[in-house]
């Protein structure tokens, strides 16, 4: 054999041995377990999943339950990896200081992608968020399919969409009803609530049986519930700051804090403090109020169309026989739809992954399977279906169901009485579209004055709202300071903008 041929054969022999040793040494079983091999395969997204792999950072209110943390870290993120090539990273901020800490997070430019807030706050956070028209059109076909067009319109400002109205359900009269412990109401020998007198009698009877029960504790969104009986007219609040309201009969925007109606509310609350219905030790402590409700000690509070269903499991943790129901005072009066969805998800201006944020929201409404999965968890582990209703197998909260409640996917809880579900589904009967529907107050030109006004309002008006500071004694000084802070400037600008909005709406009406 010639020398070159021998050399070639030796070279081939050593290359073959090298390949065998290399493959043996570096095969997955040699460097780890079969699980490592499976994990490597799991890291590969589906063929049509977007690239690259990202972490979606989302801010949510409340507290992260143990099961939600486990669910996100395992089942949910495994699916999101396969289908959207992303993982979800949730930052929860307690309800008691959500607004303050959310604004701090946004103002410091932290690269959160997505956050929730109530629809009236879209204008408040407009400087921290980005318009969504292009993202919705490209990545949100299922959002468009399952959320009515008018819901999107409420978040259009200056011709652009700024938030996704995630809830698509009944909404008339939100925050103008009263929710009561129905089981305790019946224990007191009563059947329903129709007037203030009924609420006062309910408290008196229950407090005589057990002084640890508390009555009405909310002093922010409670005004509209009281307005129904206190006035023969129909009013809706501009927003949760409770400075202004609209007369639904005339379409006029009014200064609530300068009205006789404000005086009536203040006097009523003073009387409730004196009777013990409003507890002085709890009125300014949101966390303590929630604790009392969780402990089953709250007799009634402001309703929110479906709050009797939403809060039932919590109160039943304290008392398995507890029942809740919502009532409207002056029930013959119409209910108004100011915002068809009070829930708004916004994508921040600093978002690293705005496209994936929209894809994630769209994914939730893409199918009933996705919807049930993120809200209720794993069937057989977290919930089971029973006669067309859903029975939850864990008390831990996953994604807040009310944030994404959708008429196309809604499933009634098995634990909730049919009469409550019927109340909720029929809620929009006898309803009207509010004169405020679709209006957004652009605060930019008066933001400094408004900030000063709100500082005075918090210091001088909130104690009056709570019923702790007497109207007759403290109101004159409070309203004088509010005026000095620039209230009239803010009100003048609001009236100007609302007049333009109303004129535009009239011009757009058929036949105009």
Residue, then its C-alpha position, 0 to 999 in steps of 0.5 A: x500500500x502506498x504511503x499517501x493511502x495509509x495516511x488517508x486511512x489513519x486520518x479517517x480512522x481518527x476523525x471517526x473516533x473523535x466524532x463518536x467520542x464527541x457525540x457520546x460526551x456531549x449528548x444530553x444524557x451525559x451532561x444532565x437528565x432527560x428533563x434537561x433535554x425536554x426543557x430544551x425542547x420546551x424552550x423552542x416556541x411554536x413555528x408561528x410564535x413571534x420572535x424574539x422571546x420577551x418578558x412582558x411586565x404588567x402592573x396589577x392592583x391587589x395582592x398576588x395569591x399563592x396559587x396565582x404566583x404558582x399558576x403564572x410561574x408554571x402553567x400560564x407561562x408554559x402556554x405563553x412560551x409556546x403560543x406567544x414566545x413570552x413570559x408574564x411578570x406581574x407586579x402587584x400593588x395593594x389597593x390601598x395605595x395603588x394610584x400613588x405607587x402606580x404613578x410613581x412607577x410610571x413617572x420614573x420611566x420604569x419599563x413596564x409594558x401594561x397596566x390596569x386602571x378604571x376608565x375615568x383615569x385614562x385621561x389622567x395617565x395619558x402622558x404615560x401611555x401610547x396610542x393603540x390604534x395601529x397595535x389594535x388593528x394589527x394584533x387585536x382582531x379578537x379584541x375587536x370581535x368580542x368587545x363592542x365598538x362603542x366600548x372602544x369609543x369611550x377611550x378615544x381622545x383626540x381621534x386616537x385610542x388610548x386604552x383597551x376597554x377590557x370588560x364588555x358586560x352590563x354597566x348601567x348605574x355602576x356605583x349608584x346601587x347599594x350592596x347588602x348582606x342579604x342573609x343578615x337583612x333577612x335575619x333582621x326581619x327585612x326582605x329588601x332595601x328601597x330607602x335610606x330609612x331601610x338602611x338605617x333600620x337594618x343597621x339598628x337591628x343588626x347592631x343591637x344583636x351584635x355591635x361588631x357589625x358595621x354599616x356604610x363605610x365608603x365615602x368616595x363613590x358613594x355619592x351617586x347612590x345617595x343622589x338617587x333618593x336625595x334629588x328628584x333630578x338625575x345626576x352623574x358624576x364626571x369622575x371619581x374626584x367628585x368635583x363636578x356632575x352632569x344634569x342628565x335631564x338638561x345636559x348641563x355640567x355643574x359644580x357638585x361641591x357648590x350645589x345644594x345636593x352636596x350639602x344634603x349628602x354632607x348632612x346625611x353623612x354627619x347623621x350617619x356618623x352620629x348613629x354609628x353607621x359610619x365608624x370614625x375609626x374606619x372611615x379614613x382607613x381603606x385597608x381596615x374597611x376591606x378587612x372588615x368586609x373580609x371578616x364578614x362584618x360589613x352590612x352594606x356598601x356601594x354596589x357596582x352592578x356585579x359586586x354581589x357576585x364578585x365579593x361573594x366568595x370572600x365574604x363566604x370565607x368568613x361565613x359560608x352562609x353569607x348572601x349578597x344582593x344589590x339594590x337601587x334606591x328610588x328604583x323607578x328612576x333610570x340608570x345611566x351608562x357613562x362608561x360601558x366598560x369601567x376597566x381599561x388596560x393601557x400600554x405605557x409609552x416606555x413599553x419595551x414590548x408594546x406589540x406583545x402586550x397587545x398580543x397578550x390581551x388579544x390572546x385572552x379573548x381569542x377563545x373560551x379555552x384561553x379565557x377560562x384558563x387565565x381567569x379560572x386556571x386549570x380545569x379539574x385543579x382550579x375549577x370544574x363545570x357543573x350544569x353550565x356553571x363554574x365551581x372554583x376548587x380554590x379560594x385563591x384569586x387568579x386574574x380578576x374575572x371582572x376585569x375581563x368579564x365578557x358577554x360572549x364567554x361569561x359563566x355564572x358561578x355555581x355558588x351564586x344564587x340565580x336571583x343575583x345572576x338575573x339581577x345582573x343580566x337584567x341590570x341595563x333595563x330602564x337604562x339610558x346613555x349618559x350625557x357624559x358618554x364619550x367625553x374626556x376632560x383634557x386637563x393639560x391647560x389647567x393641570x397646575x390649578x387642578x393639582x392645587x384644587x385637589x390638594x385643598x379638596x383632600x385636606x378640606x373637603x374629605x373630612x366633610x365628605x366623611x361626615x367627620x367635619x360639620x358642613x355648617x362649620x367647615x364648608x365656608x372656609x373649605x370652598x373659599x380655599x378651593x376658589x383660591x386654588x383655582x377652582x373657577x379656572x378649572x370649571x370654566x375650562x371644563x364647561x368650555x370643553x363639554x359645550x364643544x363636545x355636546x355641540x359635536x354630538x348634536x351635529x352628529x345625530x341623525x337628521x341634524 
